[in-house]
Amino acid sequence: MARPVPVASPRGEDTRLSAGAESVVVGTREPWWAIAASLFVAAVALVVAVVVASHSGGNALEGPPAITIAGDQFALARGGGQASEGTYVLESLDASGLGIVSARVHAFAAEAYPRVEWKLRGADAAAVELSFLWRTLEQPKRSFRAPIEWRGEKVASVGLGPRDGWSGTITGVALVVRGRLSQPLILESCTVPSPSAAAAVGEIARQWSVPFPFNGRSIHLPFDAERSNYASLLIVIAVAQGLATAGYFLLARFRRWPRDPRVLGAIFLIGWLVLDIRWQTNLWRQLAQTVRQFAGKTADEKHLAADDHALFELMQQVNGALPAPPSRIHFLADNRVLRTRGAFFLYPQNVYHDPGRERHVPNPDQLRSGDYALLLWYSGLRYDREHQRLLWPDGRDKPADEILSPSQGILLVRTR
């Protein structure tokens, strides 16, 4: 049996510690891990309370009703597009590189709604710049504008206040798109969420528990969609760890506890485990989704089940219009991902596509007689159907016969 060892307490009292009591911090009745867990939970609760307060609009349990405008309720003001199955599909921009879709709304007070969410998909987020426009009853001839930070995630949120001009009675909203639209931008809805503390807590819980399907950026930014969240779980955990650490130092000083480094290590470890559990949960969800999507299917069936199935089907049409390999094909598209992935679907044809980021415009002499040119939402060349010629921006041209044009923005020609 271990012999008790006398230890002088900070208050001058004698305390006896046995070898089996190493988990207890000297001067306290609580084990070190319980202190770390309590401080961490309290710090997380404090951070969440601040986030909830900033998104509650001063409402506790219930706020004004949420307002949702479906995509097909928008009308085209600039560019080209159409409503389709509850969404609005913006297919092209005008000659100045501008597209606008707008909608009238039932008038509501801006002060009661500090946040607007746009549900979007498609298009290349790096090639377009989005803005939110609105009009008020008080100033009907003036349009107010706020930029939308959209990096390809499904929901793009805009926080607004009086400094942005978000005041008075809102009567109309619009989405403005500038840049290059290499593929259609699909607007699913515009939502003005109901602000209240209860709604904010529920939304934070939903955002932290929702699965994150993998995409092309997942290896570098696995939770990139958190940019649109009320608060990133990673940021909340990091801030909470800092607050819990500071709280422990203050508590130890106030209670005159000797500082135990195990408490600090436990605070860090708890936060790391919370993030890792979430990551592991997302991995298993992704595995289940991948099994449902691809297991037991042929190569073509897997392509048809993938996210880019529309591009695969289109390239199948192009393949059907081409002679047996190898044919020389110049794959021209403004979007690098489209031309890279599309070229893959055309192999084993002799396909050339520029791997660079910038748009590639070939010289007329690079297109030999008998070559094929596939223009996929490409702005570098135009085709004159009347005279059957490819036209360059500087006035040069080359005779070419149209082979296939399955939809607007897609053209396969054979040069002469």
PyMOL commands that set and color helices and strands:
alter all, ss='L'
color gray80, all
select helices_A, chain A and resi 19-21+32-55+71-73+110-112+125-127+162-164+197-209+224-228+233-255+261-294+299-305+309-321+336-346+364-366
alter helices_A, ss='H'
color red, helices_A
select strands_A, chain A and resi 5-8+14-17+67-70+75-78+80-84+87-92+98-109+115-122+128-136+144-148+155-159+169-179+185-192+328-333+350-352+372-376+382-384+389-391+397-404+410-415
alter strands_A, ss='S'
color yellow, strands_A
deselect
rebuild
show_as cartoon
